[in-house]
Amino acid sequence: MKISARNVLKGKVKRIVHGSVNSEVIVELPGGVEITSIITKSSAENLDLKEGHEVYAVIKATSVMIASE
């Protein structure tokens, strides 16, 4: 797999929650940190995602906002 995004995190699918349109995919990274992604249900099905599968979380954003009280 080649991709232009610089932020590619390898992990395992910990949990998938399917809705009627979207699926919430929780990926556990090494060290136990979790990252959550909302993708279409059809994308989750096309990727044949299952708990325990090794996947890549690819983060591509034009800006990252930080807020503080």
Protein Blocks (a to p, Z undefined) as FASTA:
>chain_A
ZZfbfbdcddddfbdcddfkbccdddddehhiacdddddfklmmmnopaehiacdddddd
fbdcdddZZ
